[in-house]
Amino acid sequence: MVRSMVMLHLLLVLLYANTNEATVEKAYFAGGCFWGVEYHLEKLDGVQSVVSGYMGGHTPNPTYRDVMRHTTGHYESVEVTFDPAVVRYEQIARVFFEIHDPTQRNGQGPDIGAQYRSAIFYVNDEQRRTAEKLIALLKAKGYDVVTKVLPYATFYQAEAYHQNYYDKHHKEPYCHAYTKRF
């Protein structure tokens, strides 16, 4: 009897712990300079963190200097950690398309170069389908979207001085501004 009471107690503790654990998901976006993408996405309710970094290249552990030399193939990207109970992936992806120009090739505003290309790196089929759906909606509205939808690649966190850049320097993005597209 005591043993079954202990087992029942442990089961209830596990069930209670699982229902109260915050579930988080990750999303990865590249839309020009990562400072501006980070700045806008971290302001969304339900977004717990946005980290600037590099994705999609062929050089392991790239540095900012490596990426700026255009030899690594990386995109300046952000890793978004969010609570899907508060904000859906689609909401974040819509904002992504509205804070950068998804029609500009090899750059964003005055920032020109392959590292500033537009891409969504999906971590599962649901994210891929959502990204493709949003691109189709934009194309139906006449936008010539060049944003690539790519499978997750290793994310390399950028150097500390790139994290929360605009907040640290009390500035606002110069090449990312909100434009209603949906």
BELKA-V610639 format. One line per field, one symbol per residue. burial: I if it has 9 or more other C-alpha atoms within 8 Angstrom, else O. Layout:
# BELKA-V610639
burial=???
This chain:
# BELKA-V610639
burial=OOOOOOOOOOOOOOOOOOOOOOOOOIIIIIIIIIIIIIIIIIOIOIIIIIIIIIIIIOOOOIOOOIIOOIOIIIIIIIIIIIIIOOIIIIOIIIIIIIIIIIIIOIIIIOIIIIIIIIIIIIIOOOIIOIIIOIIOIIIOOOOOIIIOIOOOOOOIOIIOOIIIIIIOOOOOIOIIIOOOOO
